[in-house]
Amino acid sequence: MDIKAITFSYDKKVNTLHGVNSTIDSGKVTTIIGPNGCGKSTLLSVMANNNHPQSGQVLLEGKALSDFKPKELAKKLAVVHQQNNAPSDMTVEKLTGYGRIPYKSLFTSATDDDQQAIEWALACTNLTDKRTVPIDELSGGQMQRVWIAMALAQKTPFLLLDEPTTYLDIYYQYELLELIKGLNRTHGMSIVMVLHDINQAIRYSDIIIAMKDGKVVAKGTPSEVITVQTVKEIYGVDVVVKNDKETGMYIIPIGI
């Protein structure tokens, strides 16, 4: 996926994204980080074709997202938004099944491929034993896994997640991030996610894109991007960068 000179504004007066250029490497976990209001979720929304740029374009397999038909694009990339809604009495399996909509026409019924995709998605997210449970009986972490299961049922090579750990306690945050890492390592999915926690980004990313004021200021491996200088430039915070054998790389904030 290639991001070409993307400019975007919500009110057509003040730009949120300023000529953003970047690439998303296939088969990698890429995390977008940056302070609140820097444009990271907006960039992800443009990459998902939910928002259309004033200028520039996003290319997928060499084709502009705007040139894809909706169902065609939904077979190429799936998106898990920060906030999602569904009827509270809907079961886990039913909601997961909505991921198969791109493969259906108005009058077709479920196929063996549909059911196999649903079974695979439930298994990947450890929800097989929850298939008949109404979603209002799930924990926050389980609910987030259902939205990921629905996205997985689309059977796309790209998965985009906007702040997937928001509102989850620390256990479910790391459970979810381990799931995301497993989807990449086991099934080769190309994953792009927005995270706030820098240490989580370090631990679970192959590539980090750092943003500030609607621009990409750094892109590379965690060790290339997360430096004392870059964190100070982006966040205005002084940190110590540690790297040891047992825990790997991490940062410790020490002041402003």
N, C-alpha and C positions, 0 to 999 in steps of 0.2 A: 504494500500500500504506500502510495506516494502523496505527500501533502505539498501542494504547489501554491505558494504565495497567497495563503488564505487570509482574507480580511473579512471581518464580521462585526456587525453591531446590531443591538436589539432595537435601538430607537433611531437608527440612521443618522445620529448626531455624534455620538461618542463611540469609537471603535472599541470592541472588547478584544478582538484579535487583530494583530497588526502584521500583515504580510508573512504569516507563519509558513516556514518550509521545514519539512522533516520527512523521514521515511520510517515505516514500520516493518521490521524484519520478520519474515515468515518463519514460523516454528519457534519463536522466542516469546518470553513474557516481558512486555514493555510496560513500565509504570510511569505515569505522568504525575509530577509533584510540583508544588509551588504554594505560595501563601494564598489565603482567601482572596477571591476576586481577581486572580491572575489570569483566568481564562481556561484553566485546565478542563473543567467539565464542559465548557462551551466548545472547546476543541474536540472533545470526545463526541459531543452531540453533532458537530459538523461531520466528523468521521463516520457517524452512524446514519448520516443523511437526514437527520431530524431537523437540523437547521441548515439553511442554504446560504453560502457566503455571498457577500457583495461582490467580491472579486476572488480570482483563483479557483482551484478545484482540487478535489481528492480523487486520485486514480486508484482503482482496484483492478488488478490484472490488466493494466494499461487502459482501462475504460473509466470515464468519469462517472462518479456515483449517480449524477443527475441523468445519465443516459440509460441506467438500468430501469427495467420495469419493477414495481414494488415486490412482486413475488420472486422475480429473478434475483434481486438483491438480498431478499430474505433467505435465499439458499446459499448465499455467500458469507453473510455476517449476521450474527445474533447479538442482541444488546440486552443487558440487565441494567435497568435504570436505578437511580438512588431511591426513589419512592415508587411503589407499585400498589395497585388495588385490584381486588377480585371479590366476588360475592363470598361472604364468610362461610357459607355452607358448602362451597365447592370442595370436592375431594382433591387430594394430592394428584392422583392419576388423571383426573379430569383436567386440572389446570396444566399439568405437564403436556397433555395431549394437544393443547392449543398451539404448541410449537410446531405441529404438523400442518397448520393452515396453509403455508406456502405450497404444499404439495397437493392440495385438494382443489377441486372445482366445486361449484355450488351444489351439484346434485350427486357427488360421489360420496361413498361411504368409506370407512376406515379399511385400509389394506393391511396385508401382512407386514409390509415395510413400515407402515405407521406404527403398528404394535411393537415391532422389533425395536424401532427407534425409541419408543416410550419406555420399554423395558430396559434398554441400555442406559437411557438418561436417569431412570430411577436407581439403577444399580450403581452408576458412577457417583451419584450424590447420596448413596446410602439411605435411600428412601423407599426401598421395595416393601419393607414391612409397614410403611405408613400410607400405602397407596389408597386405602379406603377411608383415611382419616380426614375430616373436614379441616380446612386450613386454619380456621379460628381456634383449633385445639393445639396448634403447633407453637413451639418456642420461636423466638426471634431468629435464632440460628437455623432452625429447621425451615422456617418460612423463606429465608434467603436462599437456602438450598433448593427449594421448590422452584423459585424463579430461575435459578441456574439450570435446573432440570428442564424447564420449559424451553430455555434457550438451547440446551444441548439437543433436545428433540428435533430442532431445526436441522441438525447435522451439517453445520457450517464449518469451514476451516478457520474462520475468525470469530472470536468472542470478545465483546467489549463490555466492560463493567465500570459503572460510575460509583465510586466510593462504596464498594460492596461491604465493607466492615462497619459502616456508620450504624449507630444505635445498638451495636452488639457488645457484650462484655468480652473481656480479654480471651476467655476460653473459646468462645464461638468465633472471635476474630481469627485466631490462629487455626482453628478447625477449618474455617472457610478458605484461608490462604493456603493451607496444605492441600485442600481439594483442588484449588485453582492450579497449584503447582503440579499436582498429579495429572490433571487434564492435559497440561502441556507436555509433561515428561512421558506419559503413557500413551497418549493419543495424538500427540504432535500438533495440538491446536495452537494457533497463533493468538495470543491473549494480550489485550491492551486494557489497563485498568488505571483509574485515578485513586490515589491514596494520599492521606494526610500525614501518616506516620512515616518518618524518614527511615527509621530502623526496620520497619516492615518492608519498605520499598527496597532497602539494601538486601534483606534476607531472601526476598521472593522474586527478585527481578533479574533478568539477563541484561536488560537495557533500561536506563532511566532517562526520561526527558524532563528537564527542569525548566519551568516557566516563571516569568515575572512580567507584570504589566502587559500581558497579551502577546508576549514574544517568547520564543524558545531561546534560552541563554546557554544551555548545555545539553549535550546528548552523548551517552556512552555507557560503558559498564559502570556498576556502582562505584568501583574504586576510582574510575576516571571522573565521575561527576560529583560524588560526595567528598568534597575537600573542605578544609577550614575556610578557604577563601570563597568558594562557591556558596556555601551555606550562609556565610556572612553577607555576601552580595544579594542573595535571594531573600533571606529571612531577616537579616539584620541581627542575627544571634551569633554569639561566640560559642564555638564547640571544640571539643577535643575528639579527634577521630582515633578510635582504637581498632586493633586487629590482632586477635590472638587465636591460638590453635583450637581451643574448645568452643568458643562462641562465634568466631569469624569476625567480620567487620561490623562496627557499630559506632554511634556517636553519643557523646554526653554533652548536653548544653551546660555552659558555665556562666552565661551572663549576656548582657546586651551592651 
